[in-house]
Amino acid sequence: MNGKAFNPFEMAQAQFDKAADFLALDEGTRELLRVPLREYHFSIPVRMDSGKIKVFPGFRVQHNDARGPGKGGIRFHPHETIDTVRALSMWMTWKCSVVDIPLGGSKGGVICDPHNLSAHEQEQICRGWVRQMAKNVGPLSDVPAPDVMTNAQHMLWMLDEFEVIHGQRLPGLITGKPVGMGGSLGRTEATGYGVVYTVREALRELGIRPENTTASVQGFGNVAQYAIRLFQQIGGKVLCVSCWDQADQTSYAYTKPGGIDVDALLGITDRFGGIDKNKARDIGYSVLPGEKWIEQDVDILFPAAIENQITAETAPRMGRNVKIIAEGANGPTTPEADAIIGQRGIFVIPDFLANAGGVTCSYFEQVQSNSNYYWEKDEVLGKLDLKMTAAFIAVSELARKRKIYMRDAAYIIAVSRVAQACKDRGWV
Ligand code: NAD
């Protein structure tokens, strides 16, 4: 980035400023929403397996809880920074708001590398995190979840520590729990399916039948796999998927005339979403350089891997027939690429709307845990569809009415709801 360190919090603030200008927010509201309401920085001492004590820095940032308890994951990462956590907490506020669930935005982290920690050491970090934060998180105040390098087991250790401290069963503390221990059915599918619910609505709006459409997907992990499955169920064809190849330290794109077979590819995919390229060749796939995913002659692009993939450099190479970009990944498109996409009149379903199925299902998990009554999978997915569809329609109606870009419309709706909640509470 021109030698200048990329600061995600500054980027989140710049995006907010744009929406605030559009909404002509007053100075006080701007000042409040540009920064987190609360931040906790703490130290987690852990007796390592060697017998030595090691201290791990931990964070929790609560950006805004005017619309309901904070919601957001806890990341374990050796290069975690407070500015990343701040940005992510702000983005959570907008994501919960755009899908209109009664939750605010939070995020947490611990600077550590789970690859170099035993299960016992990881458990001590989880329990230590909760001991530091037990007074400031809870089912009615701030609800954590898994994120980068944390999983259902970590959540269960955290919940157990919280329940020991409080002497009660309080499964609504945390989401992403294992099914059978307070987790929700449908969570695995939720983000990918949610992306496709919004694509289905976009196609309806554009007057295109799904069975006549083709797509290219970047990524073959959790989000991509379920997005592909549902897209194929509604009649679409996926002509290309791309993913990271750990051995070669590069990405490859996999194509097959007539469309990919998701089950066959899953049989040769590792748990990190990496396809075995030699086996793919054996079963008839062409293996191309990874960036070819964007050049395919398809109707829909699903970036569902990592950030900064549709850029000023790659956007001009998009297939000529692309009509929709559905952002399964967080932050796949740079502002420069947005300008190119806007000029071409491509319909963008922005990340914090398109991939909000995950947090919406986490909200459902919390509701189920708080009431100690668990829904069937069909009920979860039916409710998810309703929420995603309503959110999509609200954003696209605003975009059409005001003749603005979908990403801007999503921001405007999200920020205005949070600003209104702050105002209604008498905060500003
Ligand atoms: P995942 O780890 O299951 O899969 C990631 C996939 O991306 C893998 O197939 C990997 O090979 C591929 N990939 C990585 N680098 C690549 C590259 N340079 N080129 C091509 N492919 C590459 O992750 P996931 O859970 O599917 O998440 C994908 C994206 O969606 C992330 O941006 C994540 O933040 C976002 N997201 C996920 C959820 C969720 O519920 N899982 C919710 C909201 C947003």
Boltz pocket constraint, residues with backbone or C-beta under 6 A from the ligand:
constraints:
  - pocket:
      binder: B
      contacts: [[A, 187], [A, 191], [A, 218], [A, 219], [A, 220], [A, 221], [A, 222], [A, 223], [A, 224], [A, 242], [A, 243], [A, 244], [A, 245], [A, 251], [A, 252], [A, 271], [A, 272], [A, 273], [A, 274], [A, 290], [A, 304], [A, 305], [A, 306], [A, 307], [A, 328], [A, 329], [A, 330], [A, 355], [A, 356], [A, 358], [A, 359]]
      max_distance: 6.0
